[in-house]
Amino acid sequence: MLYLLGIIALIALIYGAVRLGKSGNKEFRSKLSLKERTDLEKMIEKKPKEQEENIKKEEEKIPETVIPKTKQIFPAKDILLEIRRFATYINIDNPKIQQSVRSGVSNFLNQDFKTALEDFSLAIELNSSDSSGYYCRGLTKLKLKNYESAINDFTEAINLKMKEPTAYYYRAHAYHDLQLFENAILNYQSYINLENRFADAFYNLGICYKNNEKYTAAIDAFSHAIEKEPKYDVAYFERALMKHKMNDNQGCCDDLKKALELNHPQAADYITELCREKKW
């Protein structure tokens, strides 16, 4: 009997707790009037539109110059600047290669070229199909004036379909310093065929033609350099000398005058020597 009474009491206790829970929930349940519910629904619909408008207003406040734009990277005149681009080299597939290339760049910048060569060689050993190690090692060898070996590394980078055409540009440098001007011309032309906006490439091509005594081609190359960079004083100066070789005295003096206006250091002396009939 007592056992039965205990069970009944327990059931009653559980039922009371359930009722109390429901009652408590009702007390905390928000009660909205029809007007409040309508206003809330309108606010919910309006909020995304306001957010979009606010985003547009904020975007309008941002100056155009702040928004990063893709910029064509041309080869640097200083190899230090060129190799520095690889200081943040990323290789998601192989962190060891990434570390080797970055370490090589760091040692190059610290003028520890021997260790830099070892770092880039390690990157090549880790993955011989990655052009970055060959390219950076080629730049290091070019800096050390080890031109023939640099040419080999640039050739490997080119064969591995390096994305940028700069390997042609620096391979041309190496050929030029070996006084292999025909090879240098072919490489500058290969670079220009892929990227024709870099004034220095045309200027260097003109110098190679000049050294090969191809004066008409040199004049054409210097003219292209001036088209890309109208204030290229040395291009005017070199073109003047080529025009003098071609007996174009008027063209020569006009270019020397322009070079002088652009503050070329030797232009005044050459004007005195080659343009005596002119009153400058």
MARKEKOL-207118 format. One record per residue (C-alpha): residue number from 1; x, z, y. Coordinates in nm, 3 decimals, decimal comma. Each point is the difference from the previous one (the first is absolute). Layout:
MARKEKOL-207118
<rec mise="NUM" xx="X" zz="Z" yy="Y"/>
...
//
This chain:
MARKEKOL-207118
<rec mise="1" xx="0,000" zz="0,000" yy="0,000"/>
<rec mise="2" xx="0,275" zz="0,096" yy="0,243"/>
<rec mise="3" xx="0,182" zz="-0,321" yy="-0,096"/>
<rec mise="4" xx="-0,307" zz="-0,208" yy="0,092"/>
<rec mise="5" xx="-0,041" zz="0,181" yy="0,334"/>
<rec mise="6" xx="0,366" zz="-0,072" yy="0,080"/>
<rec mise="7" xx="-0,046" zz="-0,370" yy="-0,058"/>
<rec mise="8" xx="-0,309" zz="-0,009" yy="0,223"/>
<rec mise="9" xx="0,186" zz="0,185" yy="0,275"/>
<rec mise="10" xx="0,290" zz="-0,246" yy="-0,019"/>
<rec mise="11" xx="-0,235" zz="-0,299" yy="0,025"/>
<rec mise="12" xx="-0,168" zz="0,156" yy="0,303"/>
<rec mise="13" xx="0,338" zz="0,060" yy="0,165"/>
<rec mise="14" xx="0,109" zz="-0,362" yy="-0,050"/>
<rec mise="15" xx="-0,330" zz="-0,132" yy="0,136"/>
<rec mise="16" xx="0,032" zz="0,214" yy="0,309"/>
<rec mise="17" xx="0,351" zz="-0,123" yy="0,063"/>
<rec mise="18" xx="-0,111" zz="-0,362" yy="-0,023"/>
<rec mise="19" xx="-0,282" zz="0,060" yy="0,244"/>
<rec mise="20" xx="0,234" zz="0,175" yy="0,237"/>
<rec mise="21" xx="0,245" zz="-0,290" yy="-0,017"/>
<rec mise="22" xx="-0,271" zz="-0,249" yy="0,082"/>
<rec mise="23" xx="-0,122" zz="0,217" yy="0,282"/>
<rec mise="24" xx="0,356" zz="0,029" yy="0,137"/>
<rec mise="25" xx="0,045" zz="-0,376" yy="-0,011"/>
<rec mise="26" xx="-0,316" zz="-0,046" yy="0,198"/>
<rec mise="27" xx="0,127" zz="0,234" yy="0,270"/>
<rec mise="28" xx="0,319" zz="-0,202" yy="0,046"/>
<rec mise="29" xx="-0,166" zz="-0,339" yy="-0,025"/>
<rec mise="30" xx="-0,013" zz="-0,160" yy="0,347"/>
<rec mise="31" xx="-0,348" zz="-0,070" yy="0,123"/>
<rec mise="32" xx="-0,013" zz="-0,305" yy="0,230"/>
<rec mise="33" xx="-0,297" zz="-0,114" yy="0,197"/>
<rec mise="34" xx="-0,101" zz="-0,366" yy="-0,013"/>
<rec mise="35" xx="0,152" zz="-0,055" yy="0,347"/>
<rec mise="36" xx="0,330" zz="0,167" yy="-0,095"/>
<rec mise="37" xx="0,023" zz="-0,202" yy="-0,322"/>
<rec mise="38" xx="-0,067" zz="-0,324" yy="0,195"/>
<rec mise="39" xx="0,265" zz="0,087" yy="0,260"/>
<rec mise="40" xx="0,252" zz="0,079" yy="-0,273"/>
<rec mise="41" xx="-0,061" zz="-0,330" yy="-0,175"/>
<rec mise="42" xx="0,051" zz="-0,186" yy="0,327"/>
<rec mise="43" xx="0,325" zz="0,190" yy="0,059"/>
<rec mise="44" xx="0,128" zz="-0,089" yy="-0,346"/>
<rec mise="45" xx="-0,078" zz="-0,368" yy="0,059"/>
<rec mise="46" xx="0,160" zz="0,009" yy="0,345"/>
<rec mise="47" xx="0,325" zz="0,174" yy="-0,097"/>
<rec mise="48" xx="0,171" zz="-0,292" yy="-0,179"/>
<rec mise="49" xx="-0,082" zz="-0,230" yy="0,294"/>
<rec mise="50" xx="0,148" zz="0,252" yy="0,245"/>
<rec mise="51" xx="0,311" zz="0,032" yy="-0,214"/>
<rec mise="52" xx="0,047" zz="-0,378" yy="0,000"/>
<rec mise="53" xx="-0,043" zz="-0,012" yy="0,378"/>
<rec mise="54" xx="0,249" zz="0,285" yy="0,049"/>
<rec mise="55" xx="0,256" zz="-0,174" yy="-0,224"/>
<rec mise="56" xx="-0,037" zz="-0,322" yy="0,202"/>
<rec mise="57" xx="0,044" zz="0,194" yy="0,326"/>
<rec mise="58" xx="0,315" zz="0,167" yy="-0,133"/>
<rec mise="59" xx="0,140" zz="-0,335" yy="-0,117"/>
<rec mise="60" xx="-0,061" zz="-0,147" yy="0,345"/>
<rec mise="61" xx="0,209" zz="0,279" yy="0,152"/>
<rec mise="62" xx="0,305" zz="-0,092" yy="-0,214"/>
<rec mise="63" xx="0,236" zz="-0,232" yy="0,191"/>
<rec mise="64" xx="0,067" zz="-0,330" yy="-0,175"/>
<rec mise="65" xx="0,374" zz="0,067" yy="-0,009"/>
<rec mise="66" xx="-0,049" zz="0,312" yy="-0,211"/>
<rec mise="67" xx="-0,147" zz="-0,197" yy="-0,291"/>
<rec mise="68" xx="0,290" zz="-0,104" yy="-0,223"/>
<rec mise="69" xx="0,037" zz="-0,375" yy="-0,046"/>
<rec mise="70" xx="0,194" zz="-0,193" yy="-0,260"/>
<rec mise="71" xx="0,326" zz="-0,121" yy="0,146"/>
<rec mise="72" xx="0,229" zz="-0,260" yy="-0,149"/>
<rec mise="73" xx="0,332" zz="0,157" yy="-0,091"/>
<rec mise="74" xx="0,294" zz="-0,225" yy="0,091"/>
<rec mise="75" xx="0,354" zz="0,056" yy="-0,126"/>
<rec mise="76" xx="0,188" zz="0,245" yy="0,218"/>
<rec mise="77" xx="0,319" zz="-0,109" yy="0,174"/>
<rec mise="78" xx="0,151" zz="0,331" yy="-0,110"/>
<rec mise="79" xx="0,010" zz="0,047" yy="-0,378"/>
<rec mise="80" xx="-0,045" zz="0,374" yy="0,057"/>
<rec mise="81" xx="-0,348" zz="-0,067" yy="0,138"/>
<rec mise="82" xx="-0,084" zz="-0,239" yy="-0,281"/>
<rec mise="83" xx="0,091" zz="0,236" yy="-0,281"/>
<rec mise="84" xx="-0,172" zz="0,292" yy="0,173"/>
<rec mise="85" xx="-0,334" zz="-0,166" yy="-0,081"/>
<rec mise="86" xx="0,060" zz="0,106" yy="-0,362"/>
<rec mise="87" xx="0,044" zz="0,368" yy="0,090"/>
<rec mise="88" xx="-0,367" zz="0,046" yy="-0,088"/>
<rec mise="89" xx="0,004" zz="-0,241" yy="-0,296"/>
<rec mise="90" xx="-0,283" zz="0,075" yy="-0,246"/>
<rec mise="91" xx="-0,012" zz="-0,080" yy="-0,370"/>
<rec mise="92" xx="-0,307" zz="0,161" yy="-0,156"/>
<rec mise="93" xx="0,087" zz="-0,121" yy="-0,350"/>
<rec mise="94" xx="0,351" zz="0,143" yy="-0,005"/>
<rec mise="95" xx="0,088" zz="0,296" yy="0,228"/>
<rec mise="96" xx="0,363" zz="-0,013" yy="-0,119"/>
<rec mise="97" xx="0,043" zz="-0,347" yy="0,151"/>
<rec mise="98" xx="-0,166" zz="0,121" yy="0,319"/>
<rec mise="99" xx="0,242" zz="0,294" yy="0,018"/>
<rec mise="100" xx="0,303" zz="-0,221" yy="-0,068"/>
<rec mise="101" xx="-0,089" zz="-0,249" yy="0,274"/>
<rec mise="102" xx="-0,077" zz="0,273" yy="0,254"/>
<rec mise="103" xx="0,321" zz="0,182" yy="-0,089"/>
<rec mise="104" xx="0,195" zz="-0,324" yy="0,038"/>
<rec mise="105" xx="-0,145" zz="-0,056" yy="0,347"/>
<rec mise="106" xx="0,084" zz="0,357" yy="0,100"/>
<rec mise="107" xx="0,360" zz="-0,038" yy="-0,115"/>
<rec mise="108" xx="0,027" zz="-0,339" yy="0,173"/>
<rec mise="109" xx="-0,116" zz="0,152" yy="0,329"/>
<rec mise="110" xx="0,256" zz="0,277" yy="-0,047"/>
<rec mise="111" xx="0,263" zz="-0,273" yy="-0,054"/>
<rec mise="112" xx="0,063" zz="0,111" yy="-0,356"/>
<rec mise="113" xx="-0,012" zz="-0,359" yy="-0,122"/>
<rec mise="114" xx="0,162" zz="0,067" yy="-0,339"/>
<rec mise="115" xx="-0,275" zz="0,245" yy="-0,099"/>
<rec mise="116" xx="-0,263" zz="-0,230" yy="0,149"/>
<rec mise="117" xx="0,119" zz="-0,282" yy="-0,227"/>
<rec mise="118" xx="-0,023" zz="0,235" yy="-0,299"/>
<rec mise="119" xx="-0,354" zz="0,101" yy="0,096"/>
<rec mise="120" xx="-0,120" zz="-0,359" yy="0,035"/>
<rec mise="121" xx="0,174" zz="-0,096" yy="-0,325"/>
<rec mise="122" xx="-0,185" zz="0,284" yy="-0,175"/>
<rec mise="123" xx="-0,330" zz="-0,131" yy="0,138"/>
<rec mise="124" xx="0,085" zz="-0,342" yy="-0,149"/>
<rec mise="125" xx="0,085" zz="0,157" yy="-0,337"/>
<rec mise="126" xx="-0,333" zz="0,184" yy="-0,002"/>
<rec mise="127" xx="-0,189" zz="-0,323" yy="0,064"/>
<rec mise="128" xx="0,186" zz="-0,328" yy="0,026"/>
<rec mise="129" xx="-0,319" zz="-0,182" yy="0,096"/>
<rec mise="130" xx="-0,040" zz="0,194" yy="0,327"/>
<rec mise="131" xx="0,148" zz="-0,197" yy="0,292"/>
<rec mise="132" xx="0,048" zz="0,302" yy="0,230"/>
<rec mise="133" xx="0,314" zz="0,129" yy="-0,169"/>
<rec mise="134" xx="0,167" zz="-0,342" yy="0,011"/>
<rec mise="135" xx="-0,099" zz="-0,057" yy="0,361"/>
<rec mise="136" xx="0,124" zz="0,337" yy="0,125"/>
<rec mise="137" xx="0,320" zz="-0,031" yy="-0,198"/>
<rec mise="138" xx="0,048" zz="-0,346" yy="0,150"/>
<rec mise="139" xx="-0,039" zz="0,143" yy="0,350"/>
<rec mise="140" xx="0,258" zz="0,269" yy="-0,082"/>
<rec mise="141" xx="0,249" zz="-0,260" yy="-0,126"/>
<rec mise="142" xx="-0,064" zz="-0,213" yy="0,308"/>
<rec mise="143" xx="0,079" zz="0,302" yy="0,217"/>
<rec mise="144" xx="0,324" zz="0,044" yy="-0,197"/>
<rec mise="145" xx="0,077" zz="-0,374" yy="0,046"/>
<rec mise="146" xx="-0,010" zz="-0,055" yy="-0,375"/>
<rec mise="147" xx="-0,176" zz="-0,329" yy="0,065"/>
<rec mise="148" xx="0,015" zz="-0,174" yy="-0,337"/>
<rec mise="149" xx="-0,139" zz="0,301" yy="-0,186"/>
<rec mise="150" xx="-0,266" zz="0,046" yy="0,270"/>
<rec mise="151" xx="-0,108" zz="-0,361" yy="-0,052"/>
<rec mise="152" xx="-0,046" zz="0,070" yy="-0,372"/>
<rec mise="153" xx="-0,227" zz="0,298" yy="0,071"/>
<rec mise="154" xx="-0,207" zz="-0,187" yy="0,258"/>
<rec mise="155" xx="-0,037" zz="-0,283" yy="-0,251"/>
<rec mise="156" xx="-0,135" zz="0,245" yy="-0,260"/>
<rec mise="157" xx="-0,248" zz="0,140" yy="0,255"/>
<rec mise="158" xx="-0,119" zz="-0,353" yy="0,078"/>
<rec mise="159" xx="-0,033" zz="-0,090" yy="-0,368"/>
<rec mise="160" xx="-0,211" zz="0,313" yy="-0,051"/>
<rec mise="161" xx="-0,248" zz="-0,132" yy="0,260"/>
<rec mise="162" xx="0,073" zz="0,255" yy="0,270"/>
<rec mise="163" xx="-0,307" zz="0,013" yy="0,225"/>
<rec mise="164" xx="0,188" zz="-0,043" yy="0,329"/>
<rec mise="165" xx="0,225" zz="-0,303" yy="0,064"/>
<rec mise="166" xx="0,274" zz="0,214" yy="0,160"/>
<rec mise="167" xx="0,231" zz="-0,040" yy="-0,301"/>
<rec mise="168" xx="0,043" zz="-0,367" yy="0,102"/>
<rec mise="169" xx="0,090" zz="0,110" yy="0,353"/>
<rec mise="170" xx="0,271" zz="0,245" yy="-0,106"/>
<rec mise="171" xx="0,131" zz="-0,229" yy="-0,271"/>
<rec mise="172" xx="0,045" zz="-0,258" yy="0,278"/>
<rec mise="173" xx="0,197" zz="0,263" yy="0,195"/>
<rec mise="174" xx="0,232" zz="0,048" yy="-0,295"/>
<rec mise="175" xx="0,054" zz="-0,375" yy="-0,042"/>
<rec mise="176" xx="0,066" zz="-0,033" yy="0,374"/>
<rec mise="177" xx="0,266" zz="0,272" yy="-0,008"/>
<rec mise="178" xx="0,162" zz="-0,180" yy="-0,293"/>
<rec mise="179" xx="-0,006" zz="-0,312" yy="0,223"/>
<rec mise="180" xx="-0,215" zz="-0,180" yy="-0,255"/>
<rec mise="181" xx="-0,216" zz="-0,145" yy="0,273"/>
<rec mise="182" xx="-0,194" zz="-0,250" yy="-0,211"/>
<rec mise="183" xx="-0,121" zz="0,280" yy="-0,228"/>
<rec mise="184" xx="-0,078" zz="0,216" yy="0,302"/>
<rec mise="185" xx="-0,206" zz="-0,283" yy="0,151"/>
<rec mise="186" xx="-0,201" zz="-0,041" yy="-0,321"/>
<rec mise="187" xx="-0,078" zz="0,374" yy="-0,010"/>
<rec mise="188" xx="-0,100" zz="0,025" yy="0,367"/>
<rec mise="189" xx="-0,226" zz="-0,300" yy="-0,055"/>
<rec mise="190" xx="-0,152" zz="0,167" yy="-0,307"/>
<rec mise="191" xx="-0,071" zz="0,309" yy="0,205"/>
<rec mise="192" xx="-0,149" zz="-0,203" yy="0,285"/>
<rec mise="193" xx="-0,225" zz="-0,189" yy="-0,242"/>
<rec mise="194" xx="-0,154" zz="0,335" yy="-0,096"/>
<rec mise="195" xx="0,016" zz="0,171" yy="0,341"/>
<rec mise="196" xx="0,040" zz="-0,220" yy="0,309"/>
<rec mise="197" xx="-0,060" zz="0,252" yy="0,277"/>
<rec mise="198" xx="0,342" zz="0,168" yy="0,007"/>
<rec mise="199" xx="0,216" zz="-0,132" yy="0,284"/>
<rec mise="200" xx="0,326" zz="0,133" yy="-0,145"/>
<rec mise="201" xx="-0,042" zz="-0,209" yy="-0,315"/>
<rec mise="202" xx="-0,010" zz="-0,319" yy="0,209"/>
<rec mise="203" xx="0,291" zz="0,118" yy="0,214"/>
<rec mise="204" xx="0,216" zz="0,077" yy="-0,304"/>
<rec mise="205" xx="-0,096" zz="-0,335" yy="-0,150"/>
<rec mise="206" xx="0,118" zz="-0,165" yy="0,322"/>
<rec mise="207" xx="0,335" zz="0,180" yy="-0,023"/>
<rec mise="208" xx="0,045" zz="-0,131" yy="-0,354"/>
<rec mise="209" xx="-0,075" zz="-0,355" yy="0,113"/>
<rec mise="210" xx="0,243" zz="0,047" yy="0,288"/>
<rec mise="211" xx="0,275" zz="0,112" yy="-0,239"/>
<rec mise="212" xx="-0,075" zz="-0,305" yy="-0,213"/>
<rec mise="213" xx="0,022" zz="-0,221" yy="0,312"/>
<rec mise="214" xx="-0,363" zz="-0,108" yy="-0,033"/>
<rec mise="215" xx="-0,073" zz="0,029" yy="0,369"/>
<rec mise="216" xx="-0,339" zz="-0,170" yy="0,015"/>
<rec mise="217" xx="-0,134" zz="0,226" yy="-0,276"/>
<rec mise="218" xx="0,154" zz="0,300" yy="0,178"/>
<rec mise="219" xx="-0,178" zz="-0,090" yy="0,326"/>
<rec mise="220" xx="-0,329" zz="-0,027" yy="-0,188"/>
<rec mise="221" xx="0,050" zz="0,341" yy="-0,165"/>
<rec mise="222" xx="0,091" zz="0,169" yy="0,331"/>
<rec mise="223" xx="-0,306" zz="-0,160" yy="0,162"/>
<rec mise="224" xx="-0,222" zz="0,154" yy="-0,270"/>
<rec mise="225" xx="0,165" zz="0,338" yy="0,061"/>
<rec mise="226" xx="-0,082" zz="-0,028" yy="0,371"/>
<rec mise="227" xx="-0,359" zz="-0,094" yy="-0,079"/>
<rec mise="228" xx="-0,034" zz="0,323" yy="-0,199"/>
<rec mise="229" xx="0,188" zz="0,209" yy="0,255"/>
<rec mise="230" xx="-0,003" zz="-0,153" yy="0,354"/>
<rec mise="231" xx="0,251" zz="0,257" yy="0,133"/>
<rec mise="232" xx="0,258" zz="-0,068" yy="-0,271"/>
<rec mise="233" xx="0,301" zz="-0,035" yy="0,230"/>
<rec mise="234" xx="0,259" zz="-0,071" yy="-0,270"/>
<rec mise="235" xx="-0,216" zz="-0,279" yy="-0,145"/>
<rec mise="236" xx="-0,007" zz="-0,171" yy="0,342"/>
<rec mise="237" xx="0,377" zz="0,045" yy="0,024"/>
<rec mise="238" xx="0,072" zz="-0,145" yy="-0,345"/>
<rec mise="239" xx="-0,241" zz="-0,287" yy="0,056"/>
<rec mise="240" xx="0,182" zz="-0,077" yy="0,326"/>
<rec mise="241" xx="0,330" zz="-0,030" yy="-0,188"/>
<rec mise="242" xx="-0,159" zz="-0,231" yy="-0,258"/>
<rec mise="243" xx="-0,144" zz="-0,219" yy="0,277"/>
<rec mise="244" xx="0,345" zz="-0,018" yy="0,155"/>
<rec mise="245" xx="0,132" zz="-0,123" yy="-0,337"/>
<rec mise="246" xx="-0,270" zz="-0,267" yy="0,007"/>
<rec mise="247" xx="0,096" zz="-0,100" yy="0,358"/>
<rec mise="248" xx="-0,328" zz="0,126" yy="0,141"/>
<rec mise="249" xx="0,156" zz="0,154" yy="0,312"/>
<rec mise="250" xx="-0,329" zz="0,053" yy="0,185"/>
<rec mise="251" xx="-0,158" zz="0,172" yy="-0,300"/>
<rec mise="252" xx="0,312" zz="0,208" yy="-0,048"/>
<rec mise="253" xx="0,002" zz="0,124" yy="0,359"/>
<rec mise="254" xx="-0,374" zz="0,069" yy="-0,001"/>
<rec mise="255" xx="0,039" zz="0,219" yy="-0,308"/>
<rec mise="256" xx="0,302" zz="0,178" yy="0,144"/>
<rec mise="257" xx="-0,198" zz="0,075" yy="0,314"/>
<rec mise="258" xx="-0,280" zz="0,147" yy="-0,209"/>
<rec mise="259" xx="0,250" zz="0,205" yy="-0,201"/>
<rec mise="260" xx="0,143" zz="0,130" yy="0,328"/>
<rec mise="261" xx="-0,346" zz="0,098" yy="0,122"/>
<rec mise="262" xx="-0,038" zz="0,196" yy="-0,325"/>
<rec mise="263" xx="0,334" zz="0,175" yy="0,064"/>
<rec mise="264" xx="0,210" zz="-0,162" yy="-0,269"/>
<rec mise="265" xx="0,354" zz="0,135" yy="0,064"/>
<rec mise="266" xx="0,186" zz="-0,332" yy="-0,039"/>
<rec mise="267" xx="-0,244" zz="-0,237" yy="0,166"/>
<rec mise="268" xx="0,151" zz="0,023" yy="0,352"/>
<rec mise="269" xx="0,350" zz="-0,094" yy="-0,120"/>
<rec mise="270" xx="-0,129" zz="-0,301" yy="-0,192"/>
<rec mise="271" xx="-0,206" zz="-0,114" yy="0,298"/>
<rec mise="272" xx="0,313" zz="0,007" yy="0,212"/>
<rec mise="273" xx="0,187" zz="-0,200" yy="-0,264"/>
<rec mise="274" xx="-0,264" zz="-0,250" yy="-0,112"/>
<rec mise="275" xx="-0,231" zz="-0,040" yy="0,299"/>
<rec mise="276" xx="0,233" zz="-0,040" yy="0,295"/>
<rec mise="277" xx="-0,218" zz="-0,266" yy="0,159"/>
<rec mise="278" xx="-0,291" zz="0,249" yy="0,007"/>
<rec mise="279" xx="-0,053" zz="0,249" yy="0,279"/>
<rec mise="280" xx="-0,106" zz="0,313" yy="-0,180"/>
//
